[in-house]
Amino acid sequence: MTTTTKEKIDRERVELLKIISHPLRVEILEQLEDGVKCVSDFEEFLETSQPNISQHLGLLRRAGLIDYYMDGRLRCYFLVNPLVHDVLKLLRKQYEEDLEAPAYCPVTKTGKYPGDRSH
């Protein structure tokens, strides 16, 4: 893999995380994990306007995470990118403890972590 290809993939991953990072978009994606939803379905559980919901849906669609089909006048949205399930699963994961502090500096092999990380 060339550096430019790796850099492109890295940029795409960062952009994907930026797109998913909005709380409303996370909620939309979580709802779509349960199956197809129309804009009116989203209005029932999201406390925001229909135009705002449509903007978020459009962004998720342009990013290739979701798509829709028409049922009469209704747009019915669904997930298309399998990465969404993995990202949402990771976001829901609960950890019992933080990672252990290092015993010493890896360069000098001396020093010690100075204290409590609970702050």
C-alpha positions in Angstrom: 0.0 0.0 0.0 1.5 3.3 -1.0 1.7 6.2 1.4 -0.9 8.2 -0.5 -3.3 5.2 -0.5 -2.8 4.9 3.3 -3.2 8.6 3.8 -6.5 8.5 1.8 -7.8 5.6 3.8 -6.8 7.4 7.1 -8.6 10.6 5.9 -11.7 8.6 5.0 -11.8 6.9 8.4 -11.4 10.3 10.2 -14.2 11.8 8.1 -16.4 8.8 8.9 -15.8 9.3 12.6 -16.6 13.0 12.3 -19.9 12.2 10.5 -20.9 9.6 13.1 -19.8 11.7 16.1 -23.0 13.9 16.3 -25.4 12.6 19.0 -28.4 12.9 16.8 -26.7 10.9 14.0 -25.7 8.2 16.5 -29.3 8.0 17.6 -30.5 7.8 14.0 -28.0 5.0 13.2 -29.0 3.1 16.4 -32.7 3.3 15.4 -31.8 2.0 11.9 -30.1 -1.0 13.4 -33.6 -2.1 14.4 -34.8 -1.9 10.8 -36.2 0.5 8.1 -37.5 3.9 9.4 -39.2 6.8 7.7 -38.7 10.4 8.6 -42.0 10.4 10.5 -40.7 7.5 12.6 -37.6 9.6 13.5 -39.8 12.6 14.5 -41.5 10.4 17.1 -38.4 9.8 19.1 -36.0 12.6 18.2 -36.7 16.0 19.8 -35.9 18.1 16.7 -37.6 19.4 13.6 -38.2 17.4 10.4 -35.9 19.6 8.4 -33.1 19.0 10.9 -33.7 15.3 10.8 -33.6 15.4 7.0 -30.3 17.3 7.0 -28.7 14.6 9.2 -30.2 11.8 7.1 -28.8 13.5 3.9 -25.3 13.7 5.4 -25.4 10.0 6.5 -26.6 9.1 3.0 -23.8 11.1 1.2 -21.3 9.4 3.5 -22.5 6.0 2.3 -23.8 4.8 5.7 -27.5 4.7 4.9 -29.8 4.8 1.8 -33.5 5.0 1.2 -36.2 3.8 -1.1 -39.5 5.5 -1.9 -42.8 4.0 -0.7 -45.4 6.3 -2.2 -44.4 9.7 -0.8 -42.4 8.3 2.1 -38.6 7.9 2.1 -37.8 4.7 4.0 -34.2 4.7 5.3 -32.0 1.7 6.0 -28.3 0.9 6.8 -26.0 0.0 4.0 -22.5 0.2 5.5 -21.7 -2.8 7.7 -19.1 -0.8 9.6 -22.0 1.1 11.4 -22.8 -2.0 13.4 -19.2 -2.4 14.6 -18.9 1.3 15.5 -22.1 1.4 17.4 -21.2 -1.9 19.2 -17.9 -0.3 20.3 -19.7 2.9 21.5 -22.0 0.8 23.7 -19.2 -1.3 25.2 -18.7 -0.8 28.9 -15.3 -1.2 30.5 -14.8 -2.2 34.1 -11.4 -0.4 34.6 -9.0 2.0 33.0 -5.8 0.7 31.5 -3.0 0.2 34.0 -0.5 3.1 34.4 3.0 2.5 33.2 5.6 1.4 35.8 8.3 3.7 34.4 9.4 5.7 31.3 10.1 3.3 28.4 13.1 5.5 27.3 15.0 6.1 30.5 13.7 3.0 32.3 13.3 5.2 35.4 10.6 7.4 36.9 7.2 6.4 38.1 3.7 7.5 37.3 3.1 10.3 39.9 -0.3 9.6 41.1 -4.0 8.9 41.0 -5.6 9.1 37.5 -9.1 9.4 39.0 -9.2 13.2 38.5 
